């Protein structure tokens, strides 16, 4: 089982972290069965995955509540990562990283999760209205109070992360990273390498495209994350995406592994990436993602993927 140490922490995390956005059962991913969700979390622990990532915004607290139910049986096996700063507001989402809001959110998250301490507490999205000093002074306070162990951020760019580090020992940045989405390679990865900050990669399956499941572009509701957040299902990107996936399918076929395993292992080639967050709706999806921890891409396979990327996307 592959593990990596989250930078500047005592957390030795598995290469795969269980993502729980889909367990929120909101319009972003469609309805979820809570009993099945609880079983999925429990099976993640049984399959050796030792970290779970959630957030209050996922189903207005529902994801955290489901995770809390599962943790009653597997708490000793799992590190818990959750977030603060995003709230539903009408039909939209508001960002609030004020000290008052963070204090309210941590209490709610601890209650829903049924724990006294969260291992990694992350600012879900940068808040341009609130000073970094206020936000991270409050995060430091939570560490002092013993309510959280380590501070992380999510979706921060390089300049925002650099500013945050002036006020708190931020250990991680959760950002989108996949074969299709490589923006962090320009500035973020070098900066994190220099400062000793780990990357928690999400979206590494390209919203599902990189699993090889879809042979034709499916039609999703406008509220579905695959319509507004992952835009790979539309032309002109779709045709190039399918060409890229055919290369992954070739590698997966020779290894007799799921196609998504290849995409995940490509992300894990970067030493700055501590773990790859993979969302799972059920045990079948979980087993496919967990299997990626048992092998690694060869130099030749990685080179083949890079060649294909340059051919299709340059």
C-alpha positions in Angstrom: 0.0 0.0 0.0 1.6 3.3 -1.1 1.6 6.1 1.4 3.2 9.6 1.4 3.8 11.9 4.3 1.7 15.0 4.2 4.4 17.8 4.3 5.4 19.0 7.7 2.9 16.7 9.5 2.8 13.3 11.1 0.1 12.2 8.7 1.3 9.3 6.5 -1.6 9.2 4.0 -2.5 6.7 1.4 -2.0 7.5 -2.3 -5.8 7.6 -2.6 -8.1 9.7 -0.4 -11.8 9.0 -0.5 -13.7 12.0 -1.9 -17.2 12.6 -0.8 -18.8 15.3 -2.9 -21.0 12.7 -4.5 -22.3 11.5 -1.1 -23.9 14.9 -0.5 -26.8 13.8 -2.8 -27.3 17.3 -4.2 -27.9 18.4 -7.8 -24.2 18.5 -8.5 -23.9 14.7 -8.8 -27.5 13.5 -8.3 -29.2 11.7 -5.5 -27.2 9.4 -3.2 -28.3 6.5 -1.0 -27.1 7.2 2.6 -26.9 3.5 3.5 -24.8 2.7 0.5 -22.7 5.8 1.2 -21.9 4.6 4.7 -21.0 1.2 3.4 -18.7 2.8 0.8 -16.8 4.8 3.5 -16.5 1.6 5.7 -15.2 -0.4 2.7 -12.7 2.4 1.9 -11.1 1.7 5.3 -11.3 -2.1 4.7 -9.4 -1.5 1.4 -6.6 0.3 3.1 -7.6 3.9 2.3 -6.7 6.0 5.4 -8.0 9.5 4.6 -11.4 10.8 3.8 -12.1 14.3 2.4 -15.5 16.1 2.8 -17.0 19.6 3.3 -20.1 21.2 4.7 -21.1 22.5 1.3 -21.5 18.9 0.0 -25.3 18.4 0.4 -25.6 21.2 3.0 -23.9 19.0 5.7 -25.3 15.7 4.5 -21.9 14.4 3.3 -20.4 15.1 6.7 -23.3 13.5 8.5 -22.9 10.3 6.4 -19.2 10.2 7.0 -19.9 10.7 10.7 -22.1 7.6 10.7 -19.5 5.5 9.1 -16.7 6.8 11.4 -18.4 5.2 14.3 -17.0 1.9 13.0 -13.8 3.0 11.3 -12.7 6.1 13.1 -9.4 4.6 14.2 -8.4 3.7 10.6 -9.1 7.1 9.0 -7.7 10.6 8.9 -10.4 13.2 8.5 -10.1 16.2 6.2 -12.9 18.7 5.9 -13.3 22.4 4.9 -14.8 25.8 5.7 -15.7 28.9 3.8 -18.4 27.9 1.3 -22.1 28.3 2.1 -25.3 28.0 0.1 -26.9 31.4 -0.6 -30.1 31.3 -2.5 -29.4 29.5 -5.7 -25.7 30.3 -5.5 -22.7 29.9 -3.2 -21.2 32.5 -0.9 -17.6 32.5 0.3 -17.0 33.5 3.9 -13.7 33.0 5.7 -14.3 35.5 8.5 -13.3 34.4 11.9 -16.9 34.3 13.1 -18.0 32.1 10.2 -15.0 29.7 10.7 -15.8 29.3 14.4 -19.4 28.5 13.6 -18.5 26.0 10.9 -15.9 24.1 12.9 -18.4 23.5 15.7 -21.0 22.2 13.1 -18.5 20.0 11.4 -17.2 18.4 14.6 -20.8 17.7 15.6 -21.8 16.2 12.3 -18.6 14.1 12.0 -18.9 13.0 15.7 -15.3 13.7 16.5 -13.4 16.1 18.8 -10.6 16.9 16.4 -10.2 17.2 12.6 -6.9 16.1 11.2 -6.8 18.6 8.2 -9.0 21.6 8.1 -9.0 23.5 4.8 -10.2 26.9 3.6 -12.4 25.7 0.7 -12.0 28.7 -1.5 -10.1 32.1 -1.1 -12.2 34.9 0.2 -11.2 38.3 -1.3 -13.4 40.2 1.2 -11.6 39.0 4.3 -8.0 39.6 5.1 -5.7 36.6 5.2 -4.5 37.7 8.6 -8.1 37.4 10.0 -8.7 34.0 8.4 -5.5 32.3 9.4 -5.3 33.8 12.8 -8.6 32.0 13.4 -7.2 28.8 11.9 -4.2 29.1 14.2 -6.6 29.5 17.1 -8.4 26.3 16.3 -5.0 24.5 16.3 -4.3 25.9 19.7 -7.7 24.9 21.0 -7.1 21.3 19.8 -10.0 21.3 17.4 -7.9 20.8 14.4 -4.4 19.3 13.9 -3.2 20.9 10.7 -4.2 23.8 8.4 -4.8 23.4 4.7 -6.2 25.4 1.8 -8.1 24.5 -1.3 -8.3 26.2 -4.7 -5.7 28.9 -3.8 -3.4 30.1 -6.5 0.3 30.6 -5.9 0.1 34.2 -4.8 -2.8 33.4 -2.4 -0.9 30.5 -0.9 2.2 32.6 -0.5 0.2 35.2 1.4 -1.5 32.6 3.6 1.9 31.2 4.6 2.8 34.5 6.2 0.2 34.0 8.9 -0.1 30.2 9.3 1.8 26.9 8.7 -0.3 25.8 5.8 0.6 22.2 5.0 -1.4 21.5 1.9 -3.3 23.0 -1.1 -6.2 21.0 -2.6 -6.3 21.7 -6.3 -7.6 20.3 -9.5 -4.9 18.3 -11.3 -5.3 15.7 -14.1 -4.0 14.8 -17.5 -6.5 17.3 -18.8 -6.0 20.1 -16.3 -2.3 20.9 -15.8 -2.2 24.6 -14.9 -0.5 23.9 -11.5 2.6 22.7 -13.2 3.7 26.3 -14.2 3.8 27.9 -10.8 2.1 25.9 -8.1 4.2 22.7 -8.1 7.6 24.5 -8.1 6.4 26.8 -5.3 5.1 23.9 -3.2 8.3 22.1 -3.7 10.2 25.1 -2.5 8.0 25.8 0.5 7.3 22.2 1.6 3.6 22.3 0.9 1.8 19.1 -0.3 -0.7 19.0 -3.1 -4.0 17.1 -2.6 -5.1 16.5 -6.2 -8.8 16.4 -7.1 -10.6 15.9 -10.4 -7.9 13.5 -11.5 -10.4 11.4 -13.4 -11.6 14.4 -15.4 -15.1 14.3 -14.0 -15.3 10.7 -15.2 -14.0 11.0 -18.7 -10.7 9.5 -17.8 -12.3 6.3 -16.5 -13.0 5.3 -20.1 -16.7 4.8 -19.2 -18.1 7.1 -21.9 -17.7 6.3 -25.6 -20.1 9.1 -26.7 -20.6 12.5 -24.9 -23.5 12.0 -22.4 -26.0 14.7 -21.7 -26.1 15.9 -18.1 -28.5 18.3 -16.4 -27.3 21.9 -16.2 -26.9 21.5 -12.4 -24.6 18.5 -12.8 -20.9 19.2 -12.0 -20.0 17.5 -15.3 -21.9 20.3 -17.1 -20.5 23.4 -15.3 -17.3 22.3 -13.4 -15.8 19.6 -15.7 -16.2 20.8 -19.2 -14.6 17.9 -21.0 -17.8 16.5 -22.4 -18.2 19.2 -25.0 -16.6 19.7 -28.4 -14.0 20.6 -29.4 -12.4 19.1 -26.3 -14.4 15.8 -26.3 -12.8 14.4 -29.5 -9.3 15.1 -28.2 -10.2 13.7 -24.8 -11.4 10.4 -26.4 -8.1 10.1 -28.3 -6.2 10.6 -25.0 -8.4 8.0 -23.2 -7.6 5.5 -26.0 -3.9 5.7 -25.0 -4.8 5.1 -21.4 -7.0 2.2 -22.4 -4.1 0.7 -24.3 -1.9 0.8 -21.2 -4.7 -0.4 -18.9 -5.4 -3.3 -21.3 -1.8 -4.6 -21.2 -1.8 -4.4 -17.4 -5.3 -5.7 -16.9 -6.3 -2.8 -14.7 -9.1 -0.2 -14.8 -8.5 2.7 -17.1 -9.0 5.2 -14.3 -6.0 3.6 -12.5 -3.7 4.8 -15.2 -5.0 8.4 -14.9 -4.6 8.4 -11.1 -1.1 6.9 -11.3 -0.1 9.6 -13.8 -1.1 12.3 -11.2 0.9 10.4 -8.5 4.1 10.7 -10.6 4.6 14.2 -9.1 6.3 13.9 -5.7 4.5 17.1 -4.6 1.2 15.3 -4.8 0.6 13.6 -1.4 -2.6 11.9 -2.4 -5.2 11.8 -5.1 -8.8 12.4 -4.0 -11.1 10.1 -5.8 -14.9 10.3 -5.4 -16.8 7.0 -5.1 -20.5 6.5 -5.1 -20.4 2.7 -4.3 -18.2 -0.2 -3.5 -17.6 -1.1 -7.1 -16.2 2.3 -7.9 -14.2 2.2 -4.7 -12.5 -1.0 -5.5 -11.5 0.3 -9.0 -9.9 3.4 -7.5 -8.2 1.6 -4.6 -6.6 -0.9 -7.0 -4.4 2.0 -8.3 -2.4 1.9 -5.1 -1.0 -1.5 -5.9 1.2 -0.5 -8.9 3.0 2.4 -10.6 3.5 3.6 -14.2 6.8 2.7 -15.8 9.1 5.4 -17.3 8.0 4.1 -20.7 4.3 4.3 -20.0 4.6 7.8 -18.6 6.5 8.9 -21.7 3.8 7.4 -23.9 1.2 9.4 -22.1 3.2 12.6 -22.4 3.8 12.1 -26.1 0.1 11.6 -26.6 -0.8 14.7 -24.6 1.5 16.8 -26.8 0.1 15.3 -29.9 -3.5 15.9 -29.0 -3.4 19.1 -27.0 -0.4 21.1 -28.2 
